[in-house]
């Protein structure tokens, strides 16, 4: 299980949405137009044991944990919230990834045939750039490491790589399974696949790909979605809930649960309004911003302990 840096640009398969031969056995040559682009260092993910992917099926009422005896359970802190401020947000964003970097807010918006990366000035939220994603791709989480933006796909088993600041598509790397959420700390890339596992790889070192099991009260916590690195922790939206899990990246233990029930007012909900998803830290102020899929607001929140 390792990361390596192929020396060629890579492209989408003509049958990207269909099952290919084992992903670790090959890369795909890029389109002629991209072959002329300068070669860059890309990351690739190889030989990993099969992972269990969470299908997007029926909604859950709360965070989903696997059945079984609790093992190594720790006391979990519980939090509510207060709204510090809010910014008007584009309802067209089916938010899958959210990140603030160098004065810009990067948003990946999903759905087949509609996926797009949008870049806004922050905090004005003036739209700077909108880059469509291949219609065969369902865009998921994103993160920016150095001068590269990494975009996960849901079921296509590829991670697209873009160059900043122009967001030119320069290649791709295969994924071992589904892609859901992404974040980073330094050169360490973290991503989720909808199961109870988080994956990490130091792309600068070209080193090992590692898997970390996440537990809540000693039981696996599934449906980990969008991710953000927050003050030494990984925060994860738990799909189809109003909860965010605070995860110790060393142990995978959930140390806190944040309940954002009621954040989006009922009068702001339309028929196509979807779930809470999207966490971003402002690196300048330290403020924590959250939103959801087709939500009209971006909220800055402060936590309030509800543990008794």
C-alpha positions, 0 to 999 in steps of 0.5 A: 500500500503506497503512493507513487508519482506517475510521470505521465498525465492521465485521462478519464476512461471512455467507460469511466462509469463502468467497472474496469479491470483492477485499478492498480494494474494500469493508468490511462493515457491522457487526451491528446490535448493534455499530452501537450501540457507540462508533466507534473507530479501526481499522486496515485493510490495502489494495492489496497485491501477492498473497502466496504462502501456505504451506498446512498440509500435510506436516510438515517435518523442519527449517526449510524454505528455498527452493531456489536459490543462497544470496545475501548469506548471513551467519554464523548463530549456533546455540543450545540452551537450558536450562529456567529454570522452568515453569508448568502450562498448560491443555492445551486451548489449541491455541496460536496466539498468546501475549503477556504484557501488563500482568500478563496472559497472552493466548492465542489458541487455534485450530481451527474451532468451537473458537477462543477467546481466554483471558486468565490472570493472570501468572504464577499462570495463574489464568484471568480470561476466556475469549472464544469466537471466531466458529465460522467463524473459525480464530483465529491470532496475536494482539498487544496495541497500546495498548488494542486486541487484534488477532487474525489469522484463518487463511484468512478474510482478516480481522483481528478487533479487540477493546477491552481490558480487556473483550475486546469485539469492536469491528470487523475489518479485511481481510487480504491473505491468510492470517494466522499470527503477530503481534507489535508494537514500539510502534505498529508491527504485524508479522504473518506469513502462513506464507510467507517474508515478514513484513508491517509497518504503523505503525497510529498513523501510518496509513502504508504496509504493507511486506513484508520477505523473510526469509532463512536462509543467503541463502535464503528461510525459509518457514513463519514462524508465531508471532512475538515482538519480543525485544530489537530482533529478531523471533523466529519459530516455524518451523512443524512444527519445533522451531526458532525463528528470530531475525530482523533486522527491518531486513534480514530476515536470520536471525541465529540459530537456536534448537533446542528439541528435547526441550523437551516430555518424551515422557511429557507428549505425548498423541495430540493434542499438536501442535507447538511454537508460542508465544513471549512476553517478560515485560516485567517480568523480560525472561524468555522463555516458550515453549509449544506446541499442546496442551502442558501446560507453559509454559516459561521458557528461557535460550539456550545458544550451540552455535556452534563 
